[in-house]
Amino acid sequence: MNSIRERLLREVVARLSSAIAPIPVLRMPAVPVTREASPALLLFVEGDSITAHANHLVDRQLSVRLAVVARGADAFDVADRLLTAAHAAMLADPNLGGLALAVRELDAEWDADDLDAGTVMLPARYEIRYRTHALDLTQTG
C-alpha cells in the first residue's frame, strides 16, 4: 500500500484533473512544458515536514505548488481561470477524502514569470496537514 503522502498527492492530481479537464495536470514534470502542451497545470511538491509527535502519531505538513503555464494573447485570462478552478478544487473538500486534516492556501504570486514572449506562469502554494502512525506511513492517525 502507498504512503498517505502518495495517496494525498494522487487525490490532489485527480481533483485538479477533474476540475480543469481537458487541460493536463503534470506532476513534477522533468522537462519544460512545450509550446504545444500549454496551457497546463504543473504540480510540484516543495516539502514534507513533521510538525508534532504524540503517542505514536506524527503530524505532518505537505507543501505543494501549483503553477499554470499559458501562452498567447489571452494567456493571463487563461491562467487566471485555470488557477481559479484549481483553487476551488483544492479547497472543495479540505480533508481530501479523509486523508488530510486540513488544506489551506499559503500564497500566490500574481506577477508573470518571463519564460519567453507571450508566456505566463502563475503559481500558488498550498499546505496539506495530515497525520500518520509513527511506525507505518500507510496508516492515518
Backbone hydrogen bonds in HBPLUS format (Angstrom, degrees):
<---DONOR---> <-ACCEPTOR-->    atom                        ^
c    i                          cat <-CA-CA->   ^        H-A-AA   ^      H-
h    n   atom  resd res      DA  || num        DHA   H-A  angle D-A-AA Bond
n    s   type  num  typ     dist DA aas  dist angle  dist       angle   num
A0007-ARG N   A0003-SER O   3.00 MM   4  6.28 161.8  2.04 151.4 156.9     1
A0004-ILE N   A0137-LEU O   2.88 MM 133  6.21 158.3  1.93 161.4 154.8     2
A0008-LEU N   A0004-ILE O   2.80 MM   4  5.99 150.3  1.88 151.2 159.5     3
A0009-LEU N   A0005-ARG O   3.00 MM   4  6.30 161.2  2.03 150.6 155.1     4
A0010-ARG N   A0006-GLU O   2.95 MM   4  6.19 157.3  2.00 149.2 155.4     5
A0011-GLU N   A0007-ARG O   2.98 MM   4  6.14 150.2  2.07 140.3 148.4     6
A0012-VAL N   A0008-LEU O   2.89 MM   4  6.19 156.7  1.94 153.2 159.7     7
A0013-VAL N   A0009-LEU O   2.96 MM   4  6.20 164.3  1.99 150.4 154.2     8
A0014-ALA N   A0010-ARG O   2.96 MM   4  6.14 158.1  2.01 144.8 151.0     9
A0015-ARG N   A0011-GLU O   2.95 MM   4  6.16 161.7  1.98 151.5 156.0    10
A0016-LEU N   A0012-VAL O   2.90 MM   4  6.06 167.1  1.92 156.2 160.1    11
A0017-SER N   A0013-VAL O   2.84 MM   4  5.89 163.5  1.86 149.7 155.0    12
A0018-SER N   A0014-ALA O   3.04 MM   4  6.16 156.1  2.10 143.8 149.8    13
A0019-ALA N   A0015-ARG O   2.98 MM   4  6.16 152.0  2.06 144.4 152.3    14
A0020-ILE N   A0016-LEU O   3.05 MM   4  6.24 148.8  2.15 155.7 161.8    15
A0023-ILE N   A0020-ILE O   2.97 MM   3  5.66 151.6  2.05 136.7 132.7    16
A0041-LEU N   A0024-PRO O   2.98 MM  17  6.30 170.0  1.99 164.1 167.2    17
A0026-LEU N   A0041-LEU O   2.79 MM  15  6.19 160.8  1.82 161.1 167.7    18
A0043-LEU N   A0026-LEU O   2.87 MM  17  6.06 159.0  1.92 151.1 150.3    19
A0028-MET N   A0043-LEU O   2.71 MM  15  5.77 171.3  1.72 163.1 166.3    20
A0037-ALA N   A0034-THR O   3.01 MM   3  5.16 136.1  2.21 101.2 113.6    21
A0038-SER N   A0035-ARG O   3.44 MM   3  5.65 166.1  2.46 105.4 109.3    22
A0040-ALA N   A0069-VAL O   2.99 MM  29  5.41 146.5  2.10 145.4 155.1    23
A0069-VAL N   A0040-ALA O   2.92 MM  29  5.41 166.6  1.94 159.8 164.3    24
A0042-LEU N   A0067-ALA O   2.78 MM  25  5.04 170.5  1.79 147.1 150.5    25
A0067-ALA N   A0042-LEU O   2.92 MM  25  5.04 148.5  2.02 141.0 146.8    26
A0044-PHE N   A0065-ARG O   2.88 MM  21  5.11 163.4  1.90 152.5 157.8    27
A0065-ARG N   A0044-PHE O   2.77 MM  21  5.11 161.8  1.80 152.1 157.8    28
A0046-GLU N   A0063-SER O   2.76 MM  17  5.29 156.7  1.82 142.7 149.0    29
A0063-SER N   A0047-GLY O   2.81 MM  16  5.26 167.6  1.82 152.0 156.3    30
A0049-SER N   A0061-GLN O   2.90 MM  12  5.24 161.6  1.94 144.5 145.4    31
A0061-GLN N   A0049-SER O   2.78 MM  12  5.24 153.4  1.85 152.6 159.2    32
A0051-THR N   A0059-ASP O   2.80 MM   8  5.43 166.9  1.82 140.7 145.2    33
A0059-ASP N   A0052-ALA O   2.87 MM   7  5.02 160.2  1.91 140.1 146.7    34
A0054-ALA N   A0057-LEU O   2.97 MM   3  5.24 158.6  2.01 148.0 151.8    35
A0057-LEU N   A0054-ALA O   2.85 MM   3  5.24 145.2  1.97 115.3 126.8    36
A0134-ALA N   A0056-HIS O   2.77 MM  78  5.02 162.5  1.80 133.8 133.4    37
A0058-VAL N   A0132-THR O   2.80 MM  74  5.34 162.5  1.83 160.1 162.2    38
A0132-THR N   A0058-VAL O   2.96 MM  74  5.34 157.7  2.01 147.9 153.4    39
A0060-ARG N   A0130-TYR O   2.72 MM  70  5.29 168.0  1.73 172.0 169.2    40
A0130-TYR N   A0060-ARG O   2.99 MM  70  5.29 159.9  2.04 137.4 143.3    41
A0062-LEU N   A0128-ILE O   2.81 MM  66  4.97 176.7  1.81 149.8 150.0    42
A0128-ILE N   A0062-LEU O   2.75 MM  66  4.97 162.8  1.78 149.5 155.5    43
A0064-VAL N   A0126-TYR O   2.95 MM  62  5.38 164.7  1.97 153.6 158.7    44
A0126-TYR N   A0064-VAL O   2.85 MM  62  5.38 161.9  1.88 157.1 162.3    45
A0066-LEU N   A0124-ALA O   2.76 MM  58  5.27 166.8  1.77 168.8 168.7    46
A0124-ALA N   A0066-LEU O   2.79 MM  58  5.27 148.7  1.89 150.7 156.5    47
A0068-VAL N   A0122-LEU O   2.97 MM  54  5.23 165.2  1.99 137.8 137.9    48
A0122-LEU N   A0068-VAL O   2.96 MM  54  5.23 146.3  2.08 142.3 149.9    49
A0070-ALA N   A0120-VAL O   2.91 MM  50  5.32 160.9  1.94 155.9 161.5    50
A0120-VAL N   A0070-ALA O   2.77 MM  50  5.32 165.2  1.79 163.3 166.4    51
A0072-GLY N   A0118-GLY O   2.90 MM  46  5.18 140.1  2.06 136.2 149.0    52
A0075-ALA N   A0072-GLY O   3.21 MM   3  5.11 155.5  2.27 114.1 111.6    53
A0078-VAL N   A0074-ASP O   2.97 MM   4  6.21 167.8  1.99 162.7 166.5    54
A0079-ALA N   A0075-ALA O   2.87 MM   4  5.94 170.3  1.88 153.2 156.4    55
A0080-ASP N   A0076-PHE O   2.92 MM   4  5.99 161.5  1.95 147.1 152.6    56
A0081-ARG N   A0077-ASP O   2.98 MM   4  6.14 164.3  2.01 151.1 155.1    57
A0082-LEU N   A0078-VAL O   2.99 MM   4  6.19 162.3  2.02 153.2 158.2    58
A0083-LEU N   A0079-ALA O   2.89 MM   4  6.03 162.5  1.92 151.8 156.9    59
A0084-THR N   A0080-ASP O   2.91 MM   4  5.99 149.9  2.00 145.3 153.7    60
A0085-ALA N   A0081-ARG O   3.04 MM   4  6.27 158.3  2.08 145.9 150.9    61
A0086-ALA N   A0082-LEU O   2.89 MM   4  6.09 157.2  1.94 148.5 155.5    62
A0087-HIS N   A0083-LEU O   2.89 MM   4  5.97 155.2  1.95 142.4 149.0    63
A0088-ALA N   A0084-THR O   3.10 MM   4  6.35 161.7  2.13 146.2 150.5    64
A0089-ALA N   A0085-ALA O   3.04 MM   4  6.27 153.5  2.11 144.5 151.8    65
A0090-MET N   A0086-ALA O   2.88 MM   4  6.14 153.5  1.95 150.1 157.4    66
A0091-LEU N   A0087-HIS O   3.10 MM   4  6.32 152.5  2.17 151.8 158.1    67
A0092-ALA N   A0088-ALA O   2.93 MM   4  5.74 115.9  2.35 140.6 154.3    68
A0096-LEU N   A0093-ASP O   2.89 MM   3  5.41 169.7  1.90 125.6 128.6    69
A0098-GLY N   A0095-ASN O   2.93 MM   3  5.07 125.3  2.24 103.1 118.6    70
A0099-LEU N   A0095-ASN O   3.03 MM   4  6.06 113.0  2.50 157.1 173.1    71
A0100-ALA N   A0095-ASN O   2.92 MM   5  4.52 173.6  1.93 133.5 131.4    72
A0099-LEU N   A0096-LEU O   3.44 MM   3  5.64 165.8  2.47 105.6 109.7    73
A0101-LEU N   A0129-ARG O   2.64 MM  28  5.36 161.1  1.67 144.1 149.9    74
A0102-ALA N   A0129-ARG O   3.32 MM  27  5.24 154.4  2.39 133.8 134.1    75
A0129-ARG N   A0102-ALA O   2.87 MM  27  5.24 159.9  1.91 152.3 158.6    76
A0104-ARG N   A0127-GLU O   2.96 MM  23  5.39 155.7  2.02 150.1 157.7    77
A0127-GLU N   A0104-ARG O   2.84 MM  23  5.39 165.2  1.86 162.0 167.0    78
A0106-LEU N   A0125-ARG O   2.79 MM  19  5.33 172.3  1.79 140.1 140.8    79
A0125-ARG N   A0107-ASP O   2.76 MM  18  5.41 167.9  1.77 160.2 163.3    80
A0109-GLU N   A0123-PRO O   3.09 MM  14  5.71 160.3  2.13 146.3 151.3    81
A0119-THR N   A0116-ASP O   3.01 MM   3  5.56 150.1  2.10 150.8 145.5    82
A0141-GLY N   A0131-ARG O   3.11 MM  10  5.07 137.4  2.30 109.0 109.5    83
A0133-HIS N   A0139-GLN O   3.16 MM   6  5.88 137.5  2.35 147.0 150.4    84
A0136-ASP N   A0133-HIS O   3.40 MM   3  5.21 149.4  2.50  95.6 104.1    85
A0139-GLN N   A0136-ASP O   3.26 MM   3  5.84 171.9  2.27 119.1 121.3    86
